[in-house]
Amino acid sequence: MENLIALLIAAPLLGAAVLLCGGRRLDAVGHWIGTVLAAASFAVGVVLFTDMLGRSAEERTLTRHLYSWIPVEGFRADVAFHLDQLSMTFVLLISGVGTLIHVYSIGYMEHDERRRRFFGYLNLFLAAMLLLVLADNYLLLYVGWEGVGLASYLLIGFWQHKPSAATAAKKAFLVNRVGDVGLSIAIMLMFTTFGTFAFGPVLAAAGDTGEGKLTAIALMLLLAACGKSAQVPLQSWLGDAMEGPTPVSALIHAATMVTAGVYLIVRSGAIFNAAPDAQLVVTVVGAVTLLFGAVVGCAKDDIKKALAGSTMSQIGYMVLAAGLGPIGYVFAIMHLVTHGFFKAGLFLGAGSVMHGMNDEVDMRRYGGLRKYMPVTFVTFGLGYLAIIGFPGLSGFFSKDKIIEAAFAKGGAEGWILGGAALLGAAITAYYMTRVMLMTFFGEERWRDAPTPSPAESDVEPAAETRGEYTPPHPHESPSSMTIPMIVLAFGSVFAGAFFGIGDRFLHWLEPVTGHAHGHPPVSALTVTLSTVVVLIVGVAIAWAQYGRRPVPAVAPRGSLLTRAARRDLLQDDFNHVVLVRGGEHLTRSLVYVDHTLVDGVVNGTAASVGGLSGRLRKLQNGYARSYAVSMFGGAAVLVAATLLMRAV
């Protein structure tokens, strides 16, 4: 079975190579090649999963060494794979949801003349992500990490003829490079500390290493995770990434790129367990981000950007759980998996709405679409119920476990983290209900004469504001798009119960991640009732604002917080002032020091030597009489000195 592990990566990698190098002769069948090879990877994953289920918990880890990558004295890097319960979970999620997104893209990208290249990029993305989660050492993981960054750049900027898409791709690439610096530093520190960067030796020796070194390594790993998973302070790229085709949003925000940071933290659990200060920072980052993303999602009129804020918030829940250590590792991954189902379904549902609405993204131009898109309405609605934690659906089982784990941290820290998680649940119920009501209920606002959005709106002025408006004719999407949405809806409904009842998922992951029970100050029933109450409150407030009242065509000015949330809580402004302006001032200061101090010393030394040389040169004029006078003068000085010494 070990020999099959490489096929997981080889299948989509082969698809990427064929589609990107095969030329236009493959345009007619390229999408089928990409989809079949993605499905082949999933099929191999199912075979390996079935074999793993037949083994005892102690025998479920498989390794496959391909070759020595960098074998030099004192430094060895191997291309080798490590498949255990944690990586298997990601393999099935990445390849399974990734295959559904490939199928969806067949219909969504049907009329795009570069569809073959798009599927090549999708295959490259899957191959890089699978390499990331199957690598048995941090250096090989870094290769997959960078591959995911490259593929995301290509996919986000796929419609590069749009300046906004090209800018968004560059922004995502550059922000992620900041996080990648953290991962590279962490790998260097590992090698200098442990003499290796293989998972086994590093994690085994972590408990016997100084806390200071482990804290430094853990913080650098967290920086890397913040970049890939769009956590504070490296979250600014995520909303702009919506400029890519909608299947890209589903792939990046559900099953792949944004979950890489959570995987990195959980895989490195032994390091974080031995560095409690770093763990505290992880929980703070997760708690802040889950509230940050939720607030941003409340103010967005662009349906995809509202879901992007939701992704940021839900990944914040996962990071919070991962920061809780053995109390929360399992629940972080459990929510990651359930999120993969309902968030992919929500994004594909948003794409289906756009497909029937002439690519309109402004929810203020929607309304009443449930009559025209019944399948999209039902599947999107089930994803909505799952993400808000409706009792019995997947989010109820996974997100509530994170809230329980946060309270179980104990002490004041547990109350603060648990309270933040509860508040995030209330806000989630509010903004997702807002999305649901504005899109599928109420008046059919797309029939009205269009009105330009105000300057502070998050939605770009559409074609109708330029006098090119054509009223849409809402309709259901083709079966190639609706079938993946239906499959994901089943996962949104049943995955949480399947994993949660009987603690199946906990028993599955516990041999790898470990698990510990905290000391919750309140019972699990109290936490569950509290989450249901805040859910009802959030839904009720949204219904009062958007269900009982007409939705205005133009967003009202709103409060200061609302205006800030429309601008992503000023994260770009902060980055511009602190990083861009700060970088400019730092550069100017360094230039001034270079010109004034460094060049002053260098140029002053050169001028002094030149001046002294010029004066000395006058003594060497080439005239014999001058030399004779000098010799006479010197002799006179010597005679005078001799006579003076004798006289004394």
ZAMARGU-4260 file (C-alpha; in steps of 0.2 Angstrom, whole numbers, plus 5000, padded with zeros to 4 digits):
<rodrens>
0) 5000/5000/5000 | 5015/5012/5003 | 5018/5012/4984 | 5001/5020/4981 | 5005/5035/4992
5) 5015/5044/4978 | 5000/5041/4966 | 4990/5053/4976 | 5001/5067/4971 | 5006/5060/4954
10) 4989/5060/4946 | 4985/5078/4948 | 5003/5083/4944 | 5002/5073/4928 | 4986/5082/4924
15) 4994/5099/4927 | 5009/5094/4916 | 4998/5088/4902 | 4986/5102/4902 | 4999/5116/4903
20) 5011/5109/4891 | 4999/5100/4879 | 4994/5115/4869 | 4977/5120/4861 | 4975/5103/4854
25) 4968/5098/4871 | 4956/5112/4873 | 4941/5101/4869 | 4945/5088/4882 | 4956/5097/4894
30) 4943/5099/4907 | 4939/5080/4907 | 4957/5076/4909 | 4959/5087/4924 | 4943/5081/4932
35) 4947/5062/4929 | 4964/5064/4936 | 4958/5073/4951 | 4945/5059/4954 | 4959/5046/4952
40) 4968/5054/4966 | 4952/5053/4977 | 4950/5035/4972 | 4968/5030/4977 | 4964/5040/4994
45) 4948/5029/4996 | 4958/5013/4993 | 4972/5019/5006 | 4958/5024/5018 | 4949/5007/5017
50) 4966/4998/5020 | 4970/5010/5035 | 4953/5005/5043 | 4958/4987/5042 | 4973/4990/5053
55) 4975/4993/5072 | 4978/5011/5078 | 4996/5007/5080 | 4999/5001/5063 | 4990/5014/5053
60) 5005/5025/5049 | 5013/5022/5032 | 5029/5029/5025 | 5036/5029/5008 | 5054/5035/5004
65) 5056/5039/4986 | 5074/5046/4985 | 5087/5056/4994 | 5084/5074/4988 | 5100/5083/4996
70) 5112/5070/5003 | 5127/5080/5009 | 5139/5079/5024 | 5129/5084/5039 | 5113/5088/5029
75) 5101/5076/5022 | 5084/5080/5014 | 5073/5066/5008 | 5058/5065/4997 | 5047/5054/5008
80) 5029/5053/5012 | 5020/5050/5029 | 5002/5045/5029 | 4993/5043/5046 | 4976/5047/5052
85) 4979/5066/5051 | 4986/5067/5033 | 4973/5054/5027 | 4959/5066/5033 | 4966/5080/5023
90) 4969/5068/5008 | 4951/5063/5007 | 4945/5081/5010 | 4957/5089/4997 | 4954/5076/4983
95) 4936/5073/4987 | 4930/5091/4988 | 4943/5096/4975 | 4935/5083/4963 | 4918/5090/4965
100) 4924/5108/4962 | 4932/5101/4946 | 4915/5094/4940 | 4907/5111/4945 | 4920/5120/4935
105) 4915/5110/4919 | 4899/5120/4918 | 4904/5136/4926 | 4919/5139/4915 | 4911/5132/4899
110) 4912/5147/4889 | 4930/5153/4895 | 4942/5151/4880 | 4956/5147/4893 | 4947/5133/4902
115) 4960/5120/4898 | 4973/5131/4907 | 4961/5134/4922 | 4960/5115/4924 | 4978/5113/4923
120) 4980/5126/4937 | 4967/5117/4948 | 4977/5101/4946 | 4993/5110/4951 | 4984/5116/4966
125) 4978/5099/4971 | 4996/5091/4969 | 5004/5105/4979 | 4992/5104/4993 | 4993/5085/4994
130) 5012/5086/4994 | 5010/5098/5009 | 5000/5086/5019 | 5009/5070/5014 | 5027/5077/5017
135) 5037/5068/5031 | 5048/5083/5034 | 5046/5102/5035 | 5058/5105/5020 | 5047/5095/5009
140) 5032/5102/5017 | 5039/5119/5012 | 5040/5114/4994 | 5021/5110/4994 | 5018/5126/5004
145) 5026/5137/4990 | 5018/5127/4977 | 5001/5131/4984 | 5006/5149/4985 | 5011/5149/4966
150) 4995/5140/4961 | 4984/5152/4971 | 4993/5166/4962 | 4989/5159/4945 | 4970/5155/4950
155) 4966/5171/4959 | 4973/5181/4944 | 4966/5170/4931 | 4956/5183/4923 | 4971/5194/4922
160) 4963/5206/4910 | 4954/5213/4925 | 4966/5225/4934 | 4957/5221/4950 | 4961/5202/4948
165) 4979/5205/4943 | 4981/5216/4959 | 4972/5204/4970 | 4984/5190/4964 | 4999/5200/4968
170) 4993/5205/4985 | 4989/5187/4990 | 5007/5182/4984 | 5016/5196/4993 | 5006/5194/5009
175) 5009/5175/5009 | 5028/5178/5006 | 5028/5187/5023 | 5021/5171/5031 | 5033/5160/5021
180) 5048/5169/5029 | 5042/5163/5045 | 5041/5145/5039 | 5059/5146/5032 | 5066/5153/5048
185) 5057/5140/5058 | 5065/5126/5047 | 5082/5134/5050 | 5080/5135/5068 | 5074/5117/5068
190) 5090/5111/5059 | 5101/5121/5071 | 5092/5114/5086 | 5088/5096/5082 | 5100/5093/5067
195) 5086/5088/5056 | 5069/5094/5050 | 5060/5077/5049 | 5044/5076/5058 | 5048/5061/5069
200) 5065/5066/5076 | 5059/5085/5078 | 5043/5081/5087 | 5050/5067/5098 | 5064/5079/5104
205) 5053/5094/5107 | 5049/5090/5125 | 5068/5089/5130 | 5072/5106/5122 | 5073/5123/5130
210) 5057/5132/5130 | 5065/5148/5123 | 5070/5139/5107 | 5054/5131/5105 | 5044/5147/5108
215) 5054/5155/5094 | 5051/5140/5082 | 5032/5140/5087 | 5030/5159/5084 | 5038/5157/5067
220) 5026/5143/5062 | 5012/5153/5068 | 5017/5168/5057 | 5017/5155/5042 | 5000/5149/5047
225) 4993/5167/5048 | 4999/5170/5030 | 4991/5154/5023 | 4976/5154/5034 | 4972/5173/5033
230) 4973/5176/5051 | 4977/5193/5060 | 4988/5202/5055 | 4991/5194/5038 | 4972/5192/5033
235) 4971/5207/5021 | 4973/5196/5005 | 4958/5185/5008 | 4943/5197/5003 | 4952/5203/4987
240) 4955/5184/4982 | 4937/5184/4977 | 4942/5192/4960 | 4946/5174/4954 | 4933/5163/4947
245) 4920/5156/4960 | 4927/5138/4959 | 4944/5145/4965 | 4935/5154/4980 | 4928/5137/4985
250) 4944/5128/4982 | 4955/5140/4992 | 4942/5144/5006 | 4936/5127/5009 | 4947/5112/5007
255) 4964/5118/5003 | 4975/5134/5005 | 4967/5142/5020 | 4967/5126/5030 | 4986/5123/5028
260) 4990/5134/5043 | 4978/5124/5054 | 4987/5108/5048 | 5004/5115/5051 | 5000/5120/5069
265) 4991/5103/5073 | 5005/5093/5065 | 5018/5103/5075 | 5008/5100/5091 | 5022/5093/5101
270) 5032/5110/5098 | 5017/5120/5104 | 5013/5109/5119 | 5031/5113/5125 | 5029/5132/5122
275) 5014/5138/5132 | 5018/5156/5128 | 5017/5152/5109 | 5001/5143/5112 | 4993/5158/5121
280) 4997/5169/5106 | 4989/5156/5095 | 4973/5157/5105 | 4973/5176/5105 | 4976/5176/5086
285) 4961/5164/5083 | 4949/5173/5095 | 4953/5190/5087 | 4952/5184/5069 | 4935/5175/5072
290) 4928/5191/5078 | 4937/5201/5065 | 4930/5191/5050 | 4913/5190/5057 | 4911/5209/5059
295) 4918/5211/5041 | 4905/5199/5035 | 4891/5209/5042 | 4894/5224/5031 | 4898/5216/5014
300) 4885/5218/5000 | 4896/5207/4988 | 4890/5189/4991 | 4907/5182/4989 | 4916/5194/5000
305) 4903/5191/5014 | 4908/5173/5013 | 4926/5177/5013 | 4924/5186/5029 | 4915/5170/5035
310) 4930/5160/5030 | 4941/5171/5040 | 4930/5169/5055 | 4928/5150/5054 | 4947/5147/5052
315) 4949/5158/5067 | 4938/5145/5077 | 4950/5132/5070 | 4966/5141/5075 | 4958/5145/5092
320) 4955/5126/5095 | 4973/5122/5089 | 4980/5134/5102 | 4971/5125/5116 | 4983/5111/5113
325) 4977/5093/5116 | 4960/5099/5122 | 4956/5106/5105 | 4967/5098/5091 | 4954/5085/5087
330) 4940/5098/5086 | 4950/5110/5076 | 4952/5097/5062 | 4934/5091/5064 | 4928/5109/5061
335) 4940/5110/5047 | 4932/5095/5038 | 4914/5100/5041 | 4918/5118/5035 | 4925/5110/5020
340) 4908/5103/5015 | 4897/5118/5020 | 4909/5132/5015 | 4912/5124/4998 | 4894/5122/4995
345) 4890/5140/5000 | 4903/5147/4988 | 4897/5135/4974 | 4879/5141/4978 | 4885/5159/4976
350) 4893/5155/4960 | 4876/5147/4954 | 4867/5163/4959 | 4880/5173/4949 | 4878/5161/4934
355) 4860/5165/4934 | 4861/5184/4937 | 4873/5190/4924 | 4888/5188/4936 | 4880/5201/4947
360) 4888/5200/4965 | 4879/5214/4974 | 4866/5206/4985 | 4856/5222/4985 | 4852/5217/4967
365) 4845/5200/4972 | 4829/5195/4981 | 4816/5182/4978 | 4828/5170/4969 | 4822/5155/4978
370) 4808/5153/4965 | 4820/5153/4950 | 4834/5143/4958 | 4826/5130/4969 | 4841/5118/4969
375) 4853/5132/4973 | 4841/5138/4986 | 4840/5122/4996 | 4858/5117/4995 | 4864/5135/4999
380) 4851/5135/5013 | 4857/5119/5021 | 4875/5126/5020 | 4868/5141/5029 | 4860/5131/5043
385) 4876/5121/5045 | 4888/5136/5047 | 4877/5145/5060 | 4876/5129/5070 | 4858/5124/5068
390) 4855/5109/5080 | 4858/5092/5071 | 4868/5099/5056 | 4887/5098/5055 | 4892/5115/5061
395) 4882/5111/5077 | 4893/5096/5081 | 4910/5104/5077 | 4909/5122/5081 | 4900/5119/5098
400) 4914/5107/5103 | 4927/5121/5100 | 4916/5133/5111 | 4916/5119/5124 | 4935/5117/5123
405) 4938/5135/5125 | 4928/5136/5141 | 4937/5120/5146 | 4954/5130/5146 | 4949/5135/5163
410) 4951/5151/5173 | 4949/5169/5166 | 4957/5164/5150 | 4944/5150/5147 | 4930/5163/5151
415) 4937/5176/5139 | 4940/5163/5125 | 4924/5155/5127 | 4915/5171/5127 | 4923/5177/5111
420) 4918/5160/5103 | 4900/5163/5109 | 4900/5181/5102 | 4907/5175/5086 | 4893/5162/5084
425) 4880/5175/5087 | 4887/5187/5074 | 4889/5172/5062 | 4870/5168/5063 | 4867/5187/5060
430) 4877/5189/5044 | 4873/5173/5036 | 4855/5176/5039 | 4857/5193/5031 | 4865/5184/5016
435) 4851/5172/5015 | 4837/5184/5016 | 4845/5197/5004 | 4848/5184/4991 | 4833/5172/4991
440) 4819/5181/5000 | 4810/5198/4999 | 4806/5208/4983 | 4814/5205/4967 | 4826/5220/4967
445) 4835/5215/4951 | 4819/5220/4941 | 4821/5238/4947 | 4831/5252/4938 | 4849/5250/4944
450) 4856/5263/4956 | 4875/5265/4958 | 4882/5259/4974 | 4889/5273/4986 | 4908/5275/4986
455) 4910/5266/5003 | 4902/5250/4997 | 4912/5235/4994 | 4904/5231/4977 | 4913/5237/4962
460) 4902/5248/4951 | 4894/5236/4938 | 4890/5238/4920 | 4873/5245/4923 | 4880/5261/4930
465) 4889/5264/4913 | 4872/5263/4904 | 4875/5245/4898 | 4863/5236/4910 | 4853/5221/4904
470) 4841/5214/4916 | 4845/5197/4921 | 4834/5181/4919 | 4837/5171/4934 | 4838/5152/4931
475) 4844/5136/4938 | 4862/5131/4934 | 4866/5115/4924 | 4867/5098/4932 | 4886/5099/4931
480) 4885/5113/4944 | 4870/5107/4954 | 4876/5089/4957 | 4892/5094/4967 | 4881/5106/4977
485) 4869/5092/4981 | 4884/5081/4987 | 4891/5095/4997 | 4874/5098/5005 | 4873/5080/5011
490) 4890/5083/5019 | 4884/5099/5027 | 4869/5090/5035 | 4876/5073/5040 | 4895/5074/5042
495) 4895/5082/5059 | 4883/5069/5066 | 4893/5055/5059 | 4909/5062/5066 | 4902/5068/5083
500) 4890/5054/5089 | 4900/5041/5097 | 4916/5052/5096 | 4921/5043/5080 | 4932/5057/5074
505) 4940/5059/5091 | 4945/5040/5092 | 4951/5042/5074 | 4963/5056/5077 | 4968/5054/5095
510) 4983/5042/5091 | 4991/5056/5081 | 4985/5072/5090 | 4982/5066/5107 | 4967/5072/5117
515) 4965/5079/5135 | 4949/5084/5144 | 4950/5102/5152 | 4940/5108/5167 | 4925/5117/5160
520) 4917/5129/5173 | 4900/5125/5165 | 4892/5109/5159 | 4892/5104/5140 | 4873/5106/5141
525) 4874/5124/5147 | 4886/5128/5132 | 4875/5120/5120 | 4860/5129/5126 | 4870/5145/5126
530) 4875/5143/5108 | 4857/5139/5103 | 4851/5155/5112 | 4864/5166/5103 | 4860/5158/5087
535) 4842/5163/5089 | 4846/5181/5094 | 4857/5183/5079 | 4844/5176/5067 | 4831/5187/5075
540) 4841/5203/5073 | 4844/5199/5055 | 4826/5195/5051 | 4820/5211/5060 | 4832/5221/5049
545) 4831/5212/5032 | 4816/5201/5033 | 4803/5213/5039 | 4809/5228/5030 | 4813/5232/5012
550) 4831/5231/5007 | 4836/5248/5000 | 4845/5248/4983 | 4859/5259/4990 | 4868/5254/5006
555) 4864/5267/5020 | 4879/5277/5026 | 4878/5267/5043 | 4888/5269/5059 | 4907/5272/5060
560) 4909/5253/5063 | 4899/5249/5048 | 4909/5260/5037 | 4925/5253/5044 | 4919/5235/5041
565) 4915/5239/5023 | 4933/5243/5021 | 4938/5227/5030 | 4940/5236/5047 | 4954/5247/5039
570) 4966/5233/5037 | 4973/5239/5021 | 4974/5257/5028 | 4984/5250/5043 | 4995/5240/5031
575) 4998/5256/5020 | 5002/5267/5035 | 5012/5255/5045 | 5021/5244/5032 | 5021/5255/5016
580) 5023/5272/5023 | 5034/5265/5037 | 5044/5256/5024 | 5046/5272/5014 | 5052/5282/5029
585) 5064/5268/5034 | 5071/5268/5017 | 5073/5286/5016 | 5082/5286/5033 | 5093/5272/5027
590) 5097/5282/5012 | 5101/5298/5022 | 5112/5288/5034 | 5121/5280/5018 | 5123/5297/5010
595) 5128/5307/5025 | 5137/5295/5037 | 5143/5281/5026 | 5147/5291/5010 | 5153/5305/5021
600) 5166/5294/5029 | 5171/5286/5013 | 5172/5302/5003 | 5180/5312/5017 | 5194/5299/5019
605) 5197/5299/5000 | 5197/5319/5000 | 5209/5319/5015 | 5221/5307/5006 | 5219/5316/4990
610) 5223/5333/4998 | 5238/5326/5007 | 5244/5319/4991 | 5242/5335/4982 | 5253/5344/4995
615) 5266/5331/4995 | 5267/5331/4976 | 5273/5349/4977 | 5289/5342/4985 | 5292/5331/4970
620) 5293/5343/4956 | 5308/5336/4946 | 5319/5352/4947 | 5338/5348/4952 | 5340/5365/4960
625) 5325/5362/4972 | 5332/5345/4977 | 5349/5353/4980 | 5342/5367/4991 | 5332/5353/5000
630) 5348/5343/5003 | 5358/5359/5008 | 5344/5363/5020 | 5344/5346/5027 | 5362/5346/5029
635) 5362/5363/5038 | 5348/5357/5050 | 5359/5341/5054 | 5375/5352/5057 | 5365/5364/5068
640) 5358/5350/5078 | 5375/5342/5081 | 5383/5358/5087 | 5368/5361/5098 | 5370/5344/5106
645) 5389/5347/5109 | 5386/5364/5117 | 5374/5356/5129
</rodrens>
